[in-house]
Amino acid sequence: MSNNYSYDFFKTSADYVLSRTGHQVDLALILGSSLGSLAEEIKNSIVIDYADIPNFMETTVDSHAGKLIIGDLGGKKVVCMSGRFHYYEGYDFEQLVVPVRLFHLLGAKAVILTNAAGAVNTSFNVGDIMLIKDHIKIMGASPLRGLNLPEFGPRFFDVSDMYSKDLRDLAKKCAGRIGMTLREGVYFYMSGPQFETPAEIRAIRVLGGDAVGMSTVYEAITAAHSGMKVLGLSLMTNMAAGMLDQAVTAEEVDETAGLAAEKFKELIREIIQEMS
């Protein structure tokens, strides 16, 4: 069962990747919808299809490339997922630990998570980038449900600084250096694949959410369990349902992500170069 994976299950994936690369990494990246072009900037890259990695999954989202890229970026050895996995694709929450546990076994001490999200905060605009300072996940199981593997972390663990304040402060400093204004707020997880209803968006706002999306939280929880630092960045690709007199569409999300890709990449490059 997915919630009773063994340590060797994850080690098999890591051993395969290490056999292809010959080295460990410093940092991991997960690139969200239409943000995968940053992967093209990784130098000395080794590209591995998800389908080739033992015990890994496959992405079914068209805008996600489904490739693992290992190489050099900003003076760091990085592993980058171009495309991620989601609960709405049919995976169990417990299966969604697989990528981040692979990163941990490859040596990554921190992970940068990016996503496309809907703006819930009425002061936000399409194209804004929000630093995730916390999240709300009300529905569904924890990805860590089931057998605990002490090789990754303890049964019970603190998540009060899951989205590392140190990394958020670094991101703000880097944004200021390149003349970019960053928002900061709470990411609200919804399972999808349908976009949220206007009533749901009103509820999310009341509960304290600033942006809403269908990913990221299970990756952040898994990373926190393994003692990895997390930096989360959400690109506001649309105003959430009911905020404008128009429908929310996947095409709008992809178009906005494409237009914002350059400034997003510039920020992430700066952050990686400055990370210790």
Order of alpha helices (4+ residues) and beta strands (2+ residues): alpha-beta-beta-beta-beta-alpha-beta-beta-alpha-beta-alpha-beta-alpha-beta-alpha
